[in-house]
C-alpha cells in the first residue's frame, strides 16, 4: 500500500485485532507469532495502512477485512467465549509459550519488581560533587573545671568554694574592691533559735531566728 503498512493479528470470532511486533519476519513466522500471542482463538493476518483504520485492512491474499463475517463485531458486543486466553487464565500463563519460543531482543528490558524499584530511584548527577560532611559542633562545657563544680562544705554545711568565688566577683572583679571591708558573716545550719509561727495561709511553719552580727 502507498505509505507503507503494518501487519495486524485479527481474531476471526469477533474481528478484534492487535499489531504484530515482528513486521520484518517471514509470512510463516508471522502466522506462528500471531497464533502464539492469541492461543485461545482462531486468528488471521491482515495488512493495515499506516495512519489508517482496521476496516481498510486486507488479508495477505487480498481479501478485505470488511468481508469477514465478524468484522467489527468487537465494537458492538462482547463475547466472553471469544478471547485470546482461557477463562480464569492469566496473561502470563497465556503468553508463556510465546515468551519461551521467541524470547527477547538484546535491547529489551524485562521489568520485574526489583528492576522496577531500581528504575524508580533518582539517578545521581555525575557532574555534581557530593557536599562535604559537616561535623557536629561539640557541646559547650560549663564554665570552670569539673573539680571547681564539686562543693566543699565546712562543718556548718557552707560551700567554701562558692563563698570564695562570690567574694571575688563582688569585690575584686567588679571594680569596687574595698580592702578594709570585713568578710561577710555566715551561719551554720545549727545556729539560731527555731520557732513555729502561722503563715498567711493559716498553716504552720518553722522559722530560724539569727542575731545580727556587728
URVENJO-V298974 format. One record per residue. N is the residue number from 1. PSI is psi in whole degrees, 0 to 359 (* if undefined). BURIAL is 1 if it has 16 or more other ideal C-beta (glycine too) atoms within 10 Angstrom, else 0. D_FIRST is the distance of its C-alpha to the first C-alpha in Angstrom with 2 decimals. Layout:
n psi burial d_first
N PSI BURIAL D_FIRST
N PSI BURIAL D_FIRST
This chain:
n psi burial d_first
1 149 0 0.00
2 135 0 3.83
3 357 0 6.27
4 171 0 5.54
5 170 1 6.40
6 141 1 9.92
7 133 1 11.77
8 152 1 14.37
9 121 1 17.64
10 131 1 18.74
11 123 1 22.43
12 343 1 22.88
13 335 1 26.24
14 2 1 25.12
15 3 1 21.31
16 151 1 21.83
17 164 1 19.25
18 149 0 18.96
19 146 0 16.53
20 137 1 17.44
21 343 0 18.95
22 70 0 18.37
23 345 0 14.67
24 357 0 15.81
25 169 0 18.02
26 167 0 17.92
27 318 0 16.88
28 317 0 20.58
29 322 0 21.28
30 321 1 18.54
31 318 1 20.17
32 319 1 23.55
33 318 1 22.68
34 314 1 21.23
35 325 1 24.49
36 327 1 26.67
37 349 1 25.48
38 69 1 26.19
39 346 1 29.06
40 7 1 30.71
41 159 1 28.01
42 134 0 25.83
43 163 1 22.19
44 153 1 18.85
45 138 1 15.51
46 159 1 12.36
47 123 1 8.90
48 135 1 8.67
49 146 0 6.58
50 131 0 9.10
51 1 0 11.80
52 193 0 10.94
53 164 0 13.34
54 331 1 13.91
55 354 0 14.33
56 0 1 10.67
57 156 1 10.09
58 153 1 10.19
59 171 0 12.37
60 344 0 11.97
61 1 0 13.60
62 6 0 11.36
63 128 0 13.97
64 146 0 13.23
65 321 1 14.77
66 347 0 17.07
67 354 0 18.65
68 142 1 20.19
69 332 0 23.91
70 27 1 24.00
71 131 1 20.79
72 16 0 21.72
73 328 1 25.29
74 339 1 25.60
75 343 0 25.58
76 327 0 28.47
77 165 0 30.80
78 127 0 31.66
79 111 0 32.43
80 341 0 34.43
81 349 0 34.02
82 92 1 30.23
83 154 1 29.86
84 349 1 28.61
85 156 1 32.27
86 157 0 35.55
87 131 0 37.94
88 356 0 39.93
89 139 0 37.86
90 160 0 36.84
91 329 0 33.39
92 318 0 35.10
93 320 0 36.38
94 325 1 33.22
95 10 1 31.17
96 320 0 34.05
97 318 0 32.78
98 322 1 29.33
99 316 0 31.20
100 326 0 33.57
101 318 0 31.04
102 341 1 28.35
103 209 0 30.57
104 156 0 29.61
105 160 0 28.44
106 331 0 31.26
107 355 0 30.14
108 147 0 30.05
109 125 0 33.18
110 119 0 34.60
111 110 0 36.13
112 176 0 39.55
113 321 0 42.40
114 316 0 44.01
115 321 0 40.91
116 319 0 40.23
117 321 0 43.85
118 322 0 43.66
119 335 0 40.48
120 346 0 42.14
121 141 0 45.18
122 139 0 45.36
123 131 0 45.02
124 144 0 48.07
125 118 0 47.63
126 342 0 48.70
127 351 0 49.93
128 121 0 52.35
129 140 0 55.67
130 143 0 57.22
131 141 0 60.12
132 138 0 63.55
133 138 0 65.33
134 120 0 68.21
135 144 0 71.31
136 127 0 73.04
137 143 0 76.28
138 144 0 79.41
139 139 0 81.23
140 139 0 84.26
141 147 0 87.52
142 151 0 90.45
143 135 0 93.16
144 162 0 95.76
145 162 0 95.76
146 326 0 95.66
147 327 0 99.39
148 345 0 100.18
149 345 0 98.49
150 124 0 100.69
151 147 0 103.72
152 112 0 107.25
153 141 0 109.65
154 188 0 113.40
155 337 0 115.93
156 5 0 115.44
157 17 0 111.62
158 132 0 110.96
159 105 0 107.97
160 326 0 109.81
161 317 0 106.65
162 322 0 105.34
163 318 0 108.75
164 320 0 108.93
165 324 0 105.45
166 319 0 106.38
167 319 0 109.54
168 320 0 107.67
169 319 0 105.09
170 332 0 107.66
171 312 0 110.26
172 307 0 109.01
173 344 0 105.32
174 352 0 105.58
175 10 0 108.04
176 36 0 110.88
177 138 0 112.76
178 103 0 116.41
179 336 0 118.39
180 354 0 121.35
181 143 0 119.36
182 153 0 120.19
183 144 0 117.64
184 143 0 116.27
185 149 0 117.89
186 156 0 115.96
187 144 0 116.93
188 171 0 116.33
189 343 0 114.95
190 359 0 118.46
191 156 0 120.27
192 172 0 121.35
193 131 0 122.37
194 126 0 119.81
195 161 0 120.36
196 140 0 118.39
197 168 0 117.64
198 127 0 115.62
199 171 0 112.32
200 337 0 111.09
201 2 0 109.01
202 358 0 112.09
203 173 0 111.32
204 141 0 113.59
205 157 0 112.94
206 138 0 114.84
207 134 0 115.82
208 127 0 117.36
209 124 0 120.01
210 138 0 120.61
211 141 0 123.52
212 150 0 122.67
213 128 0 123.41
214 * 0 125.50
